[in-house]
Amino acid sequence: MASKIVVNNYGSFDVTMVKGKGSTCYDINGKKYIDFLAGIAVNCLGHNFKPLVKAISKQAKKQIHVCNYFVSDIGVQYATELLGRTGFDAVYFGNSGAEGNEAAIKLARKYGYLNGGEKRRVIYTLESSFHGRTLATLTATGQDKFHPACFAPYVDCFKTIKANDWEAIKTAFDDTTAALLIECVQGEGGVNIVDAEWAKAAADAARKAGAIVMADEVQTGFGRTGTLLASEQLGFEPEVVSFAKGAAGGVPFGGILIRGKAADVFKAGDHQSTFGGNPLACAAGLVVLNELTKPGFLESVSEKGEYMRKAIAGFGAKCVGEIRGKGLMIGVDMIEPVNAVEVEKKLLAKGLLTSTAGKNTLRIVPPLNISYKEIDEGLSILKDVLLSE
């Protein structure tokens, strides 16, 4: 049993995966699964995507790691392409979403110090948000269930406001505010949608108080919601964007994009990562970026998401409540007493990979290039299970 030798912090199921192709996976017993999970929005181009495999293999023959005392040719190429296609001024490379958000938090703290001294330390996040598993990013997370007493004391100077609460933004920000951090779609919180007009108003209020505005795009970035960055749809033009998950199609990668008044905050020694900008990750990231920006690709993500949401709504399942989402980031509320975790287990048994989020939400985040054949096969399993509840 893997759970006896690998620390089971994840509550993992007793399923050992061995291979995949497209949006289909196979376990050690040869059982087939349609992948509506994509490694929790990581495998954005599915499994065994040939251009990705080729690029990683080619780079491995050249160089796998370069010390950060230097730069790699593929790292420079990727950074140049990424900045050109997103409109940011600079990028910091790390390895994960939590690490990207840690970098954003440190940048915000330094920005506040440089522009208001020791009193400008407060970082606002949203209720129901999720920002990572380190102590700082757990504190930033706007959900009490992620703040157990065993990990206390937590990091000072984090406050929350409720997304889409217009009254809250009238009085929240002042000369103690360093930054506002907006999770563009609250994934772990239940795939909750942040209103674009509210986001712009909140950003305006934070900036008026002297703060910078940041977007957590760890899950929403790199095409997940139908645009390269979800913040494009919200229109509040953040100075800092954290990213990870789908950035390199499955190779661990993360970081932050920086622009405007945040661009020159970090200096040598402020924040570092041994594996940041790893050549393998950059080679993979370049493939992902090129694929996502091909004509029609992002439009197809939106179309597939709409197709799936309409299909689920059309099941007529009595256990299904609200269906939310953007692009291929979908949340399906279960009506109690039906439990989303139990539905997830039944789907797994029938060969469909999903996850849960929020209080009682089934989360669906398939590869962005999933075929309609695989979508329909997965939807058929989902329908059978939901109609049996």
N, C-alpha and C positions, 0 to 999 in steps of 0.2 A: 504494500500500500504506500503510495507516494506521500500520503498525509503523515506517515510515521517518520519519514526522513526529511521532508521539506516542511518547514513551518507553515501551518495552514492558517495564515492570517486572513485568508480570503474566503474561508468557508467553502472551498472548492468542491465541486461534484466529483464523484469517483468515475471520471471519464478521462482517458489518456488519448490525446489527439496525436496522429502521426503524419498526416499529410492533408493537402488541400489543393483544389484547382478552381479558379474562378471564385464563386461564392458558395462552394460546396466543400465540406470537410469530411474527413474519415478518421474514425478512432482505431485503436489498436486491434479491435475485433472486426474491423472492416465495415462497421456501421456507418451509414451516410447521414450527414446533417446539412440542411440548408442554413447558411450563415446570415442571420439577421442581426448579428452582434459585432462582427468585424474586429474582434479583440477589444471591445468597447471603443469603437470608432477609430481604431488604429490602422487596420488593414484596409486603407481607403481604396486600393486597387485590387483587393481580393488576394487570393493565394496563387503563388506560382505565376505571377504576371511576368511574362517573358522579358520585356525591356528592363524591368526592375532587377530580375535575377541576373541578366546579362551585365548590367551596370555595376552591380555589387561584385560579381565575379571578376570583372575587368579591373575594378579598383583594388580588390584584394591582391591581385597579382602585382600591382604597382606599389601600394603602400596602404597599410591599415590604420596606422596611428601616427600623428605628428605632434610632438610636444608644442605647447602653446607659446614657447619662446619664438616660434616661427609660424608661418602660415603655409597652407597647402594650396596647390594650384586649383584643385577642385573646390576647395573652400572659398577661395576668392571668386571663382566662376559662379558658384551657387549664390553667394552673398550678393554679387552684382545683379544676377537675374532676379533674385527675390526682392531686392530693394526696387529694382526697375518696375516690377509688376505690382508692387503694393504701394509705392509712393512714399516709403519711409526713408530716413536719412542714414540709419545705421542699424546693425543687428548684433545682438549678443547671442552666442551659441552655448547651449547646455545640453542636458540629456533627458529631461522629463518636464512634465507640466508643473509639478511642485517646485522644481528648480527654477523654471521660468518665472513663476509667481514670486519665489524668494528674491530673484533678481529685481523684479518690478517693485517689490516692497522696499528693498534696500535703496533702489534708485529714488523712490518716492520720499523716503526718510531723508536722504541726503539733499534732495531738492528742497524739501521743507526747511531743513537746517540752513541751507544757503540763502533761502528767501524768507526768513522769519525767525531764525534762531531756534533755540531749544523748545520754544512753545509750539512751533509748527510741526507736530509729530503725528497727528491723527489721520488715519486712513479709514475712509468710509467704504463699506461693502454692502451688499444687499442681503436682506433676509432671504433664507432658502438657498443662498448661493453655496458653491463648493469650490475650494481653491487648492486643496492638496492635503497631504498627510504629515508634513513637518510641523513643528510646534507653531511657527509663525503662520503658515498657510491654514492650519487647523483653526487658529484663532481668527483668522480672516474669514473663515467659513461661517456663514450666517445660519447655522443649524445647531441647536443645543445638543442634539444627540452625538455630535462629533466633539463635544467638550466634556468628556468624563473627568471626574475628580482625580483619577489616578495619574493623569498627565499634567495636572496643575503644578505650579502656577503658569498661566498662559501669558503671552506677550502683551505688553501694555499698548494702549493708544489705538485700538481698533474699535470702531463703532459701526452699527448697521442702521440702514433705513429700508423701508419696504418698497420693493419695485412697484412702479406705477402709482405711488402715493404722492399726489400733487401737493398736499399740505406739508408733508415731511421736508420737501426740498426748500420750502420758504425760510426755514429757520435752522437747518442742519449745519450749514457750512459757515465757518468764520476764520479768524486769523490763526486758529490752531490747526486748521485742516491742511494736510500735505497733499492728499490725493483722494479721488473717488475711483473705486475699482468696480466696473460693471461686468458681470458675467452675461454675455449677450443673449444666450438662451440657457436657463438654469437646468443643466443636464441632470446632475445627481439629485437636485431638488424636485424633480418630477417633470422635466422638459417644459418648464414654465416660460412663457413668452414675455419679453420685456418690450413695452410699447415704445415705438420709435420717437414719438413726440415727447414723451416723458423723459426718455434717455437724453435727448438734446437739451431739454429744459434743465435737467439735473446737472448735465455737463456745464451748461452756461452758468448755473448758480455756483458750482464748485470753482470754476475758473474766475468768476467775479470775486470770489473770496481769496484768490491767489493760489489755488491748488492746481495740480495737473490732473488729467483724466486718463484712466487706464482701462483697457478691456482685457478680460480673461477670455482668450479664444483657444484654450487648450483643447476643448472638445469641438467647438464650433468652427475653428479655423480650417483652412485648406479644403474648401469646397463643401463641407458637411451640410451647410444650410442653403446651398445653391449659388453662393458667391464666394470668391476666394477667401474673403474675411466676412464674418457675419456683421461686424461693425459697419461695413459699407451700407447694409440695409437699414441700420439704425441711424446713421448719418451724424454721429456726434464727434467723429474725427479724433480719436484718442491720440495722445502723445506717446503712449506706450501700449503695446499689445503683446501679451504672452501667448506662446504657442507650443504645441507638442503633438501628441497622439498621431494624427494622420500625416504629419509633416514629411516623414520619410517612408511611409507605406509599411511600417512594421519594425524598421530599425530604430532603436531608441534615439530620440532627438527632441530637443526643446530649446527654448530661448525667449528672447524678447525683441520686438521691433521698436525702434525709437525714432522720434522726429521732433522738430520744433524746439521748444524751450527745454525739452528733456534730453536733447541729443548730446549735449556736452557735459552732462552731470557726472557720469562715471569717468574716473581717471585710473591710470595704471595702479593696480593693487586693490581697487575697491571691491571687485567681485571677480572670481575666477572659477574655472571648472577644468579638471584634468582632461576629461574626455570631450569637452565642448568643441564643436567643429570637427569632430572625427571624420576623416576622409570617406569612410564607408557610408556614414550617415549623409554626408553632403552629396555623394554620388547618387544615393537613393533619393534624396530630396530633390535633386535636379530632375530626375525622371518624373517624380510626382508633380512637380511644378509644371513641367512641359506638358504632361498629360492633362492636367486640370485646365490649362489655358488653351487647349485646342478648341477650335470653333465648335460651339454647340455642346461641349461637355458639361459645363455648369448648368446650362439650360436643361439638359437631360436629367440632372440631379433633382431639380425642382419638379420636373414633369413626373419622374418616378415617385417622388414623395407624395405628390398630389394623387397619383394613381393609387398608391397604397392606402392613403388616408380615406379616400372615397370607398375603396373596396372594403375596408374594415368597418366603416360606418354602414355599409350596405349589408353586412352580415345579419343585422337585426338581433344581435346577441344581447340578451337582457342584462348580462353582467357588465356590459361596456357603458362607461359614462362618457366624459369629454375626451375627445381625440385632439391632441395639440401637436404642433410641429412646424418646422421649416426645412425644406429640402428633405434629405434622408436622415433627419433627426426627429423621431416620432415618439410621442408618449400616449399611451392608451390607459385611461383610468379604469380600474376595476371597481365595481359597485359592491360594497360589503353586503353579505359575508364572504363573497368571493375574494380570495387573497392572491395578490399578484405573484408572490413567491411560489405558491402552489401551482399557479398557472404556468410559471416559468419551468417548474419541474416536469409538469405533464408535457409541455412542448418539447423539452429536452428528450424525454422518453420516446416521443414520436418522431424525433429527428429534426427539430428546429431550434436553433440557438438564439436566445434573447437574453435580456437582463431586466432588472427592476430598478426603480428610482422613486424618490419621494416617499409619500406615505403609502400609496397603494397603486403604483403606476408601472405598467409594462413598458419597457424602453426598447425601441427598435432602431438600430443604427447599422444597416448593412453596408457592405462595400459600395462605393459610389458608382462603380462600373458594373454592378449586378445586372444580369440579364433579365428580361421580362419573363423568360421561362422559369428562372430560379425564383423570381418574385412570386409568380403564380403558384409554384410548387410550395413555397413557404406559406403563402396566404391560405392555401388549401388546408394545410396542417393547422394553422392558426384558427381558421374557421371551425374546423371539427372540434377543437378543444374548447373554444369559446361557446359554441352552441351546446356543448355538453355540460356547461356549468349551470 
